Amino acid sequence: MSTVLRDAWKTLVPDLDSRHGPLPPLLLALTVVTGLVDAFSYLVLGHVFVANMTGNVVFMAFSLAGAEGFSLMASLVSLASFVVGAVVGGRSANRFPHHRARLLLAATALEGVLVLAAYLSSELTADPPSTAARYLLIVLLGLAMGGQNAAARRLGVPDLTTTVLTQTITGIAADGRLAGGTASKTGTRALSAIAMFLGALAGGLLIHNSDPALPLLIAGLTLAAMVAVVAFQVRSTRPWIA
């Protein structure tokens, strides 16, 4: 237990001169954003994810099989938007191949604009949204999540992918003490799962008890705060930058 807690603490309060510096808590914040955004997309826009593409592939299969409540077109639009966002995010990452702070700043700034645009669009449309408004929101959020994933992938912080939890949870079990491992990364992996859970929980509660668009506002403000934090690190020469 002490190993897990120590690992979790180092993830939340990292040494700024370590290999990844402040990136772990920042990526945890992005994981919370993912939970908020996917809660909105699934609960408000219908059975569609904008960050979890594994789910969308399965939903497309369900739709083709004739299952009710799933839209093949919505899942395809989400998948296509995500891919375009990942391409844009990849091109942005290639502009800063040796400067992770500038990469993260560009990625979070663009993502924040897209998420806040989705929030404003949601506020200006009827509840439930029309078909056109629904697809606009899927496109905006799919682009944002694709860009986020591309940036997180290029940043390369182990066990903090911001969206994919299957491998994370597998690592907790397969590398844990019950499996004969050292559980050396269990704290970090558990925090990633908890961050996703808390984001989705907060999103679900807000949607069912308040304004359905509030998860997007909170996600957008979180991204704005991240932009402010990362902007102060752009001129840093600490080891994690490169």
N, C-alpha and C positions, 0 to 999 in steps of 0.2 A: 504493500500500500504506500509506503514512503517513497518508493521509486516512482509510482504513478503520480503522486501529489507533487513531487519534485519536478517531474517532467511537465506537468500541467502549469506549475508556477513559472518555469523557465519559458514556456510558450506565451503565457499572459504578460509576463514582465521580463522580456529578454534582455540580454547583454547587448547594448548597441554596437559593441565592437565585435560581436560574434559574426559568423558566416552569413546569417540572414537578418541580423539587426532587428529592426522593428517590424519586419514583414509578417511574422506569425500572427500577432494580434490584429494587424490590418487585414490579413486574409480571413481571419475569424469574423471580422466585421462584414466582409463581403459574403461570407457564408450565411450570416444572419439576413443580409439583403436577399440572398437567394431564397431563403425560407419565406420571407415576406412576399416576394414577387410571385413565387410559384403558388402560394396560398391564394393570392388574388387571381391568378390566371385560371387555376383549377376551380375555385369556388364561385367566381364572378363571371368568367368567360366561358364556362362549360368545362367539360372533361378534356382539358388541354394543358400541357405544361409548356413553359417558355424557357426553362433551364434544364429540366430533366429530359433529355432526348431519348433515353432508354424507354421512359414511360410513353413518349409520343409514338415510338415505333410499335410498341405493344398496342397502343390505342388504335393505330391505323389497321393493325391486324384484326382487332375486335370489330372495327367499323366494317371492314370487308366481309367479316363473318356474319354480319347482320345484327350485332349486338346494339341495343338501344342506348341512347345517351352519349354516343361518340360520333364525332364529325371527322371524316377523312380529310376534308378540305382544311379544317382548322388545324389539324395536326400537320398537314403538309405545309401550310403557310408558316406555322411555327418553326418547323424544321428548316425550311428554306431561309427564313429570316435569321435563325440562329447561325446557319452556315455563312450567310453574307456577313453577319456581325463578326464571326470568327475570322473571316478573310480580312475584313477591315482591321480587326484587332491584331492579326498577324502582320499586316503591312505596317501598322503603327509600331509594333514591337521591333520590326526590322529597322526602323529609323533610330532606335536606341538600343543597339545590340550589346552595348557595354555599360549601360547606365540604367539600373533597375528603378531608381527613383523617378526618373523622367518617364520611363515606360509606365509605371504605376500611376503617375500623375495624369498622363494623357488618357489612359484607359478609364480611370475613375471619373475624370472630367466629362468625357464623352458619354459614359454610362449614366452619370448623374443627369445630364441634359435629356437623354432619352427617357429615363424613368420619370423625371419631373414633367416632361411633355406628355407622357402617358397619364400621369396624375391629372394634369389640367384637362386633357381630352376626356378622361373619365368623369370629371366634375361637370363638364359642359354637355354631356350626353344624358339621355334618359336612363332610368333604372328599371328594368334591365337594359343594357345597351342594344342598339339596333345592330343588324348584321354588319353593316359597313363600319360602325364604330367598334364593334367587336374585333374585326379583322385589323383595323388600324391599331388597336391596343396590342394585339398579338404581334404585329410587325414591330412596333416600337420596342416592346419588351423582349422579343426574340433577338433583335439586333443588339440590345443592351447586354443580354446574357451571353450571347455568342462572343462579344468583345471581351466580357469579363473572363470567360473561360480561356480565351486565347492568351490574355495577359497573365492569368494565374499559371498557365502551362509554361509560359516563357520564364516567369519568375523562378519556377523550379524549387519551391519549398516543399520538402517531403511531407506527405500525409495531409496537406492543406490545399486541396484542389478547388474548394469553394462550392462544388456542386455534387460530385460523385462520392457517395457514401458506401457503396457496395464493397469496394476494395478496402476502404477504411475500416469498416466493421469486420471484414474478413481478417484484416491485420490484427485487430484487437484479440480475436479468438485464436488465430493460427500462431501468433507470436507471443501469446500470453503464457503464463506459468502452467496452466492446465495442459497446454500443448507441449510443455517442455522448453518454452522460450524464456526470455529475460523480461518481457513486458516493458522494454526500454522506451517504446514510443506510445504506450497505451494512454498516457495522460494527454498527449497532443491529439491522438485520434479520437479519444472520448470527447475532448473539447470541440472538435469539428462536428461530431454528431450532435452534441448538445446545442451548438450554435444554430445548426440547421433546424433542430426541433423547436428551439425558442423562437426563431424567426417565423416558422410556420404556425406555431401556437399563437403568437401575438397577432399574426395576420388573420387567423381564423376567428379569434375573439373580436377583433376590430370589425371584421366583415359582418359578423352575426349580431353584434351589439352596438355598432356605431355606423359611421360613414364607410361604405365598402371600399372607397378609394384611399382611405387613410393608410393602409399598408404601403401604398406607393409613395405617399408623402413622406412617411418615416424612412423608407428606403432611400428616397432622393435626398433627404436631409442628412442621412448617414453618409452617403457618398459625398455630399458637399463638405461635411466635416473631415472626411478622409482627404479630400483635395487640399484643404487648408493645412492638415498635418503634413502631408507629403511635400507640399510646396516649400516648407521650411527645411526639407532634407535635400532639395535638389542640388545645392552647392556643397553638400557634405562630401568628405573624402574618406569616410569610414569604409572598412573592408566590404560590407554588404552591398555597397553601391554597384560594384563591378560584377 
